[in-house]
Amino acid sequence: MQLKIGIFCVLACLLTGCALPDSGPKTSRILEEAAGRASPPFALVDVNSQSLIRNVERPRLSLAARFGEGPRDPGLRIAVGDVISVNLWEAPPGSLFGTAASSTGQQQASGSSVTIPPQVVSSDRTIGIPYVGRINAAGRTPAQVESMVVAALAGKAVQPQALVTVQQSTANTVTVTGEVAGGARVTLSPAGDRILDVIAAAGGLRAGVSESVVYLTRRGATMALPFETIVQSPRENIRLRPEDVVTVVREPRTFTILGATGQNGEVPFSSQRVTMANAVARAGGLQDNRADVTGVFLLRYEPLDVARRVVPPNNPLLRRGTAVPIVYRFNLKNAATLLAMQSFEIQPRDIVYVSNASSVDVQKFMGLFQGLTSQALSATSVGISAAAAN
């Protein structure tokens, strides 16, 4: 009688106790949430063909396409605030800039010259030249200013020559900041500096190559591209323009995998292309005794233009005008889906989830039942033994 009471208590605990532990929703639950509401929280898309894979592919970002390759000659011009150095010469026997005499008291045949101390281009856009006065320098190239100085000295000096040098520029610079060894304003050279040139001038990267993303901002427009892409594709290493801003950000490329796989957690990937098949393999594959092969999912927020290619046009999620939450389903019982997994590319911050099979709950229940009944039987045996002893 006591044995029956003990077993009855165990069954009562099982029937009235908490739900069995689980690693996430079942496949049936996900399908119900996607189809059973007027305003579903996400769109469900079955991945079963290569044609769908082509629709999911995102357009390749390109700095060259967005901003252009850039001219070989950046057309650097003197600007207000630049520090300018001017050297002047005249041929002999000219003495406008002073007379250099030899030890015999006769004038040397080298003529005369003068170096004007470095000066800042003033707010009125001018610089001062001896025997000329102030000339408008801002907005002109050094060669143009040289021609203006030579023309102004004609008739005052013998065959005058001028050399104008920009020693320091505030306008003809790009700002390099973020995950670089030394953020700085880098002065552009007349040859035309590229993205990798200015990053190297700022001391190089602090983060790893595969973790670094370059943001280029020009005239209010910003585009990001992985540093590795710029290195591998010389076309993306475009020439910069004055006032560009280059920001290097550390963005580790990872995806998260959960559910009935060999391991759960955040998985980093350094290669440019990782497929769904690669992702499942890196997590140790599916667990034979747990996984529902019809319930392998990938969760992602897709840009609106991509979502419109894979989601029915009447789906209310498309009317939000923002990124659309999409759950891609892979039914691995279909051979076509297995082939599609080899082409479906993983994006950073994707979530891969493998649902438990329905039979797992039965196994858990039976395991829990056997464990508790064993404890109950042991307790009952102890009680019977104690009663017999009395």
ZIKAMO-V513427 format. One line per field, one symbol per residue. ss: DSSP state (h for helix, s for strand, l for the rest). phi: phi as a letter, one per 20 degrees, with the letter a starting at -180 (. if undefined). burial: + if it has 9 or more other C-alpha atoms within 8 Angstrom, else -. A space follows every 10 residues. Layout:
# ZIKAMO-V513427
ss: ???
phi: ???
burial: ???
This chain:
# ZIKAMO-V513427
ss: lhhhhhhhhh hhhhhhllll llllllhhhh hhhhhlllll llsssslllh hhhhhhllll llhhhhhlll llllllllll llssssssss llllllllll slllllslll lsssssssss lllllssssl llssssllll lhhhhhhhhh hhhsllslll ssssssssll llssssssls lllsssslll lllshhhhhh hlllslllhh hsssssssll sssssshhhh hhlhhhllsl llllssssss lllssssssl slllssssll llllshhhhh hhlllsllll ssssssssss sslhhhhhhh lllllhhhhh lllsssssss llllhhhhhh hlllslllll ssssssllhh hhhhhhhhhh hhhhhhhhhh hhhhhhhhhl
phi: .fffffffff fffffdefff fberffgfff ffffdecfcf fbedceebbf ffgfffgeff fbfffednfn ffdfmfcfcg nfeddcdccb ffefcfdode defeneffee mcbbdeggce fffemdcdcg mcnecfdfnd egfffgffff ffefndcelf cccdceebce eeccedbnec fbgaedffef fnedgfffff feonfeefff decddddbln dccdbggfff ffdgfeeffe dgmfcdddce cgeccdccne cfbdqedfbd ffccefffff ffenmeegec fefecdccdb eeggffgfec dgfeffffef mcfdfcdedd effeffffff ffdfeedgmf cdcdffffff ffffffffff ffffffffff ffffffffff
burial: -----++--+ +--------- --+-+++--+ +-++-----+ -++++-+++- -++-++---- --++----++ ---+-+++++ ++++++++++ ++-++++-+- +-----++-- +++--+-+-+ ++--+++-+- -+--+-++-+ ++--+++-++ --++--++-+ ++-+-++-++ +++++++-++ +-+--+++-- -++++--+++ -++++-+--+ ++++++++-- ----++++++ -----+++++ ++++++++++ --++++++++ ++-+--+--- ---+++++++ --+++++--+ ++++++++++ -+++-+++-+ +---+-++-- ---+++++++ ++----++-+ ++++++--++ +++++++--+ +--++---+- -++--++--+ ----------
